[in-house]
Every structure is written in structure tokens, then in C-alpha cells.
């Protein structure tokens, strides 16, 4: 899975699906990968192989 960062969300992308985590309130929203077209200037933070618990990238 790729981890992307936008001004409003962290986005986990896996194939045709993505999971958006709000940077404001932490809410999670599943979306189709085509929703990435809405982003302006997303940054790739890296690749992960799974999630256990919480993660907090340094910024």
C-alpha cells in the first residue's frame, strides 16, 4: 500500500481502493482510487505492507 499525504488527509492506496484519514478529526472514509483525481499536489510518504494500531508520521 502507498501512503499519500494531502493538506486535508492521509490516504492509504491499495489497488482500486483507498482509505482516507482526515487530518482534522481522524475520521476514516473508504473511497475508490479514482477519488485521487480530486487532490492537488499529493505527496507520497512511502510504501507499507500493513497497519497494526496507530501511526503518526513526522511532519
CORZI-V632951 format. One record per backbone hydrogen bond with DSSP energy under -1.0 kcal/mol. NH is the residue of the N-H (numbers start at 1). CO is the residue of the C=O. If there is no record, write none. Layout:
# CORZI-V632951
<<NH | CO> <NH | CO>>
This chain:
# CORZI-V632951
<<2 | 13> <3 | 46> <4 | 11> <5 | 43> <6 | 9> <10 | 21> <11 | 4> <12 | 19> <13 | 2> <14 | 17> <17 | 14> <18 | 31> <19 | 12> <20 | 29> <21 | 10> <22 | 27> <23 | 8> <26 | 22> <29 | 20> <31 | 18> <33 | 16> <35 | 32> <36 | 33> <37 | 34> <38 | 35> <39 | 36> <43 | 5> <45 | 3> <48 | 1>>
